[in-house]
Amino acid sequence: MAKITKEAALAYHESGRPGKIEVKPTKAYRTQTDLSLAYSPGVAYPCLEIQQNPDDAYRYTDKGNLVAVISNGTAVLGLGDIGAMSGKPVMEGKGLLFKIYGGIDVFDIEVDEKDPEKFCEAVERIAPTFGGINLEDIKAPECFYIEERLKRTLDIPVMHDDQHGTAIISAAGLKNALEVVGKDIAKVRIVVNGAGAAAISCTKLYMAIGASKENIVMLDSKGVISADRQDLNEQKRFFATQRTDLRTLQDAVNGADVFVGLSKGNVLSKDMVKTMAKDPIIFALANPVPEISYEDAMDARPDVLMSTGRTDYPNQINNVIGFPYIFRGALDVHARAINEQMKLAAVHAIADLAKQPVPDVVNDVYKVNNLRFGRNYFIPKPVDPRLISEVSAAVARAAIESGVARKTITNWEQYKDSLSVLLGQETKLTQQLYATAAAHPQRVVFAEGVHPTMLKAAVQARAEGLCHPILLGNDEVIAKMAKQMDLSLEGIEVVNLRHPNEQERRERYARILTEKRGREGYTYQEANDKMFERNYFGMMMVETGEADAFITGLYTKYSNTVKVVKEVIGIRPEYQHFGAMHIINSPRGTLYVADTLVNENPDTDTLVDIGKLAATAVRFFNEKPVIAMISHSNFGSSTSDGAQKVKHAVEQLHELYPDLPIDGEMQIGFALDRELRDEQYPFSRLHGRDVNTLVFPNLTSARSSYKMLQMLGADAEIIGPIQIGLNKAIHFVDFGASVRDVMNIVAIASVDAYVFKLKERIQMR
């Protein structure tokens, strides 16, 4: 992990717009009508509806997606009582985490009040604004009273994350760690070092999942909390042990199965660890310095199962694994509280997730090949994209079943899908593609079988049922790579096209290609030589029907691949050209962009074909095309050659397709701004319509458009390139594509191949 310096941290918070969060409008606001709807007089109508039925606030306002992060700054991180204002950067940071992990809006509220009664009164007065309240960094024992009172007086979820967040994540970790070593939670001896808010809550939750109170020893700064001590508050007294022979941490850990540290750094020595039971479990959660370092613990006991709060060691106990998703589930059913059933549901969902195969995105972030449930992985990673769907759904279900939900969910798969869409992990489009591909899996050839990304994508595609993968490459090399990467090749065909066993097929393919292209200068010997190349061989598999689709591009230059595909597969007879399209899924909608790969400087005839192909492709994705032909010119404002070729292409398309909403030439600003375009050019065939398809005048502008969004980290999913206009389902991927990128193309290729088959069946009737 990179070293965080004071200078870097201050610059991060100060640079650009100070702070880490902002408020953005979610409705249109440009016109006077928009503003009249947003405020006066239109706003009166939802106000009156809410007056009649207060729950309608969830319908007409952001209440159902708004959480208050509230603190008085008395126990900030490891800084202690630094005051309400000083804790504001932390509360903003918590808001940032809520947004990026749970899609939840946050107002951070710093209350300058240490008196618990007055603090609660302030929170109770502002509570109607919010769908939930996250209490943060409030010292013990006041935090216990504050949370209990607010849970009692408010009808929205209230959770002190310092208590319950750590408790939920560590309980899931403890459950799984004990499973790894085969120990019964009801029988293990647990030592908890620390008696603050987090320690008390953690220990109570351990008991809720089966730990025995008699087997728990808790310590505070004065030593073991025993029944003969007279200085105990109510919370500590509950955990007082009857054993008077235990006084120090050294006494307590001797023979213990589990150590949970919620105290301060370097209090657990290597000698103490050596006295623990076989396969000891150590959760050293003090931050930034744990009770014992990972290295010291492993050196003292190689059989230890270790967790810390740090990102640079295995099994990090990080509250972000819990709170965004707990509140997400609670908000989505308009819950009145976060109760014990909901917290336990989160524990079990988190624990269960660690036992499932890990998504490739997680492996990529942590620079490993394949995380697997065991000693070094028994808690999901914070970047696991499945947390939002699994944990939130479990919490929402528990809220409904325990009677604290105002709203019911009946279609749980649909709800989980909506959560993935919420964070941009998936879109409705990709979900539909994946579902269709899985319903009709096709035989897809992966050209670069020895490329790690292709290999991973093929294995994952097989696991998700998207296709029947065929890997091209040296079978021995692929098998060795799969073993090193801990990937199963079960159900995947591997074809070593250079192997002597494939000689007959190479020769047969060469004869077919020669017959097809013989009058274009091809000789049999030349064709036979080309069959040793993966792109020729793989495309011939599709051409002959021995496979249904083909994917390439991670190693090959586009120009070479374009040449091969023209020779082997060919362009559909109704076109003279083919092209490529990228899909941009953004918060404002889906955009289809062409041509992004094939035609460097298309002339008018080529642009006509690209326009026709784009319209067909958009319909393939079950949308109605609304196409803008892009230029630097607006409807004849320039007479340059570049503008004129677009203008003439539009004229031809208008004549060919009088009902197709396509127009230009126009600048991209007018294409994407319907109101501005309608005002300035009311004669446009696009009048009153939002454009969803952009056809660019050349390859440079088309590629630059989506690449710029990609490199700027814009909030958009980019899928492609998607080949349009070929006789078969042949698709390329971008150089440097991720496994996710390849998977998207696999889904498209599989659906594309299925559609080709349907068309062939119709033609045969």
Secondary structure, DSSP 8 states (H G I E B T S, - for coil): -----HHHHHHHHHSSSSSS------S--SSHHHHHHHSTTTTHHHHHHHHH-GGGHHHHSGGGGEEEEEE-SSSBTTTBS--TTTTHHHHHHHHHHHHHHH--EEEEEE-----HHHHHHHHHHHGGG-SEEEE-S--TTHHHHHHHHHHHH-SS-EEEHHHHHHHHHHHHHHHHHHHHHT--TTT--EEEE--SHHHHHHHHHHHHTT--GGGEEEEETTEE-BTT-S---HHHHHT-BS-TT--SHHHHHTT-SEEEE-S-TT-S-HHHHHTS-SS-EEEE--SSS-SS-HHHHHHH-TT-EEEES-TTSSS---GGGTHHHHHHHHHHTT-S---HHHHHHHHHHHHHHTTS---HHHHHHTT-S---SBTTBSS--TT-TTHHHHHHHHHHHHHHHTT--SS----HHHHHHHHHHHTTS--HHHHHHHHHHHHS-EEEEES-TTSHHHHHHHHHHHHTTSEEEEEES-HHHHHHHHHHTT---TT-EEE-TTSGGGHHHHHHHHHHHHHHHGGGT--HHHHHHHTTSHHHHHHHHHHTTS-SEEEE-SSS-HHHHHHHHHHHT-B-TT-S--EEEEEEEETTEEEEEE-SSS-SS--HHHHHHHHHHHHHHHHHTT----EEEE-SSSTTS--SHHHHHHHHHHHHHHHH-TTS-EEEEE-HHHHH-HHHHHHH-TTSTTTT----EEE-SSHHHHHHHHHHHHHTT-S-EEEEEEEESBSSEEEE--TT--HHHHHHHHHHHHHHHHHHHHHHHHHH-
